[in-house]
Structures are given as structure tokens and as C-alpha cells.
Amino acid sequence: MALEHAILVSLAERSATGYDLARRFDASIGHFWKASHQQIYKVLARMEADGWTSAEHIAQGARPDKKVYALTEAGRGELIAWLARATPPEQVRSEFAVKIRALHLLDRVTVLDAVRARRADHQARLDGYDLSMSKFFPDPSALTDDEIGPYLALRGGIRLERNGIDWCNEIIETLEDR
């Protein structure tokens, strides 16, 4: 996936400034696709040049004008075409998994400390996802069509974090039992 597609998804939800998009990435899409503010602005300029977005300049008095980006028909067409393409299996790259393969080279305390720290990171992200779930989707049986995708993406994040916690627990239990 290109950053362009993540931005198109966000703009399909609602028009936004580059700053607004960067904040959305920090709060939601960024859990699945990382991008710096600088990358977002650079890609927005390219997308505007390609005709995928249009920008409305809004005067702000003494401050510089702001640009509010919206999808164009061409951008919506690209988004629909991308959404319709099959998604290839994601390649897993895990530095942690590689380190686990070599855990016999470290002392048990060091390994257990590292795994417990990783489990705490997973728990912190899970807590954040659970908070988002209760805030944005308090009643999953009442989802609108526009809410189903964000809800399911959040559920995917919750499942990934729970799986990470389970794996860390399994590693800890295995090492403590030996």
C-alpha cells in the first residue's frame, strides 16, 4: 500500500487540511500505517498534481492561508480501483521474533525482562484501543454503514494486541517452567 491510498481513505471520510490528516494518522490510521507530517504534506502535493485531490484555499487573516483537501472523481476512482484489487499477504518482519530464536544466548532474567516490557507495550496499546472502542463504538449492534470499516479495523488492532500479549505470556510461562 502506498501512503497515497491511506490518505485517500481518510479524505473519503471527510475533507481535511494536511495538519488534520496528520492528526488523524496519529490517532487512528497511524496504528496501521505510519507516516510523518512531512511525508503527508509531500504526498498531498503529489496527489494534487496528479488530480486525485483538489485544495480549497481558506484565508486566515494574519496567518497563512490553509488548504483543505478533498477527493476528486479521479481520486475516488483510484481509491475504488485500489480497494477492489486483491491484497497480497503481508510479509511479517519481526525483530522480536528473530531475537526470540536466539534467546538461549542471553541470561533468563534479561530475556524475561524484555518480554515483560513487550507485553506491557501490547497492553498499553490494547488499553488505548479499548478506550477508542468504548468512545466511538459503544453499541456495535447499532453501527452505520460508514462505521463498519473503522470498527472492524479497530477490532483487528485489538486482536493483534491480544495475540501479542498471549504470545508474551506463552514465552514467559515456557521460560519460567524450565
C-alpha positions, 0 to 999 in steps of 0.5 A: 500500500502506498501512503497515497491510498491511506490518505485517500481513505481518510479524505473519503471520510471527510475533507481535511487540511494536511495538519488534520490528516496528520492528526488523524494518522496519529490517532487512528490510521497511524496504528496501521500505517505510519507516516510523518507530517512531512511525508503527508504534506509531500504526498498531498502535493503529489496527489494534487498534481496528479488530480486525485485531490483538489485544495480549497484555499481558506484565508486566515487573516494574519496567518497563512492561508490553509488548504483543505483537501478533498477527493476528486472523481479521479481520486475516488476512482483510484481509491475504488480501483485500489480497494477492489484489487486483491491484497497480497499477504503481508510479509511479517518482519519481526525483530522480536521474533528473530531475537526470540530464536536466539534467546538461549544466548542471553541470561533468563532474567534479561530475556524475561525482562524484555518480554515483560516490557513487550507485553506491557507495550501490547497492553498499553496499546490494547488499553488505548484501543479499548478506550477508542472502542468504548468512545466511538463504538459503544453499541456495535449492534447499532453501527452505520454503514460508514462505521463498519470499516473503522470498527472492524479495523479497530477490532483487528488492532485489538486482536493483534494486541491480544495475540501479542500479549498471549504470545508474551505470556506463552514465552514467559510461562515456557521460560519460567517452567524450565 
